[in-house]
Amino acid sequence: MSESPSLPARTSILSVLVVVLICAAVAFIAYELGRQAHGGKARRLWTPIVVTPTGAETALEAGTRRLEFWTPSGKTKDYLARDRGTIPDRDQWEIISSDEPVQQFGALLRTNSSVLGYRRAEVWGHGRTTLKPGWWWTMTVMTNYSVQTFIHAYRNFWKSSNAVFVEVIENTGEE
């Protein structure tokens, strides 16, 4: 037979719960006041800095973002999944004979004055498809260069209607 807690034990449990709720409320209010004191402005997640040959550092102003994404390489075609020996239509765009189209894509991106620059590195990755090599790009752009602007350029160049995975890192805040 189980016994219910005595009245003093129940009172003690309720007291602890009340104290915990009061502490949580005080912590939440302190957090909100601290956030408002900071003006509610977002902090930078990253700070791109240009260092001159003399060692002077200049941080790029807020109002930039980083877009990161994948493109095929000249090696990708050798690792594409096959269905009865053939590469499915949805993956045909990933078949390129060399990295010349990759260089052309980079040149196309740079024709937009809101693209400040990019770097790319050869990678192996596994998303919704098979493990395969390709290029991982990191592109710094002004915030007026939208993800949709990028997607339009990407799809038009690569002739792909597949989903495109893009990582966006904002630089819109303050130090």
N, C-alpha and C positions, 0 to 999 in steps of 0.2 A: 504494500500500500504506500503510495507516495504522499508526502506531506507538502502542503503549500507553504511558501516562505512566510515567516512570521511578519507581523506588521512593521517592526523596526527594520527588518531586512529589506522589505519592499520600499520603505521610505528611503533607505540608504541607496538603493538602486535608482530610484527616481531622482534623488539629489545629485547623484553622479551624472545622470543623463541631462539634467538641467544645467549643470556646470559645463558639460561638454558642448551643449548647444549654445550657451552664452559665449564660450571661448571661440567657437566656430563663427558666430556672428561678429564678434570683435575682430577676428582675423580678416573676415571678408570686408568689413568696413575699413580697416586699416589699408588693405590692399586697394580698395576703390579710391580712398583719399590719396594714396601714394600715386596712383595712376593719374588722377586728375591734377595733382600737383606738377606732374611731368608734362601737363598740357595735353595728355592723351595722344601725343605724337608717337609714331612708330619709331623704333630704333632700327638702325641699319643691321641687316643680317650679314653683310659682307662689305668690305671697303676696297674698291679697286684703286690702286695707287700707281702713278707713273713716277719712276725714279730717273732723273736726268743723269747724264755723264758726270756732272759735278756733285751728285749725291742729293740734290734737292728733291724733296718728295712733294708731289701734288696729288691729292685725292680727287678722283672724279666726283663731280657734284652729284647730289642725290638726283634721281630722275633717270637712272639707268636700271637695267635688269639683265639677268643672264638667262639665256635659253640654252638648254642642253638637250641633245637628240641624237638619234642613230641614223646612219645611212649605210648602204651596202658598200663593199669594197670589191676589188677585182677577184678576191678569194671567196667571196660569199657563195657564188654559184656552185662551188664544189661541195658545199655542206647543206644545201637546201634539202628539205624533206621531199621524198618522191612517193608518188602514188602509182603503183604498178610501173615503175621505171620512169615516169614523167613528172616534171615539176608542175604542181597545180597552177592554174591561171592566176590566182591571187598573188603568187610569189614570183611571177615572171619578171616583174619590174626590178627584182633584185639581181638579175643576171646581167652583169656588166663584164666585158672582156678585160678591162684594165681600170686603173684609177684615174684615167683621163676625165670621165664624166664627174668624178668627185672634185677634181680641180676646177672643172667648168661650173659646178654648183657653187663652190666657194667664190668664184669670180662673180657669179650672178648675185649672190648674197651681198657682196661688197658694192654693187651698183646702187644700193639703197643708202642714202646718206645717214640714215638713222642707225645703220649697222656700224659700230665702232671698230669691230674686229672679231676674229674667231681663232680658235685653235682646234685641232682635231688629233685624235690618237687612235691607233689601231687597237681594237678590243675584240674580245670574245664575249658573247652575251646570250642569255636564254630568257626570253619573255614568253609570249603565247605560242611561239614556234620553236623549232629545234635549235640547239646550241649551234652558233655560227659566228664567223668573224665579220667585222664591219668597221666602220669609223664612228667614234663618239665625238661629237662636236660640242664645244662650249663657245657660245657667241654672246658678246656684250653688245647691247642695243640701248637706244634711248627708249623711254617709256612710251613715246608715241608710236613705236614699232610694236604692234600688237601681235599676240599669238596667232590671230586669224590672218594677219599679213604674212607671217612666216608660213603658216599652213598652206596658204594659197601658192606661195613660191615653191614650197616643197612638193605639193601635189602636181603642180603644173610641170615642174622639172622632171620629177621621177615617174610621172604618169601612174601614180598609185592612188587608189581610192580606199586603201586599208586604213585602219586606225593608226594614228601617229602618237607615240608617247613623247611628251615634251615636259622637261622639268623647268620650272620658272622660279628664279630666285630674285626677289625684289631688292632694290637699293634705294628705296624711297624715303627712308627715315633720316634721323639725325644721329650724331655721335652720342 
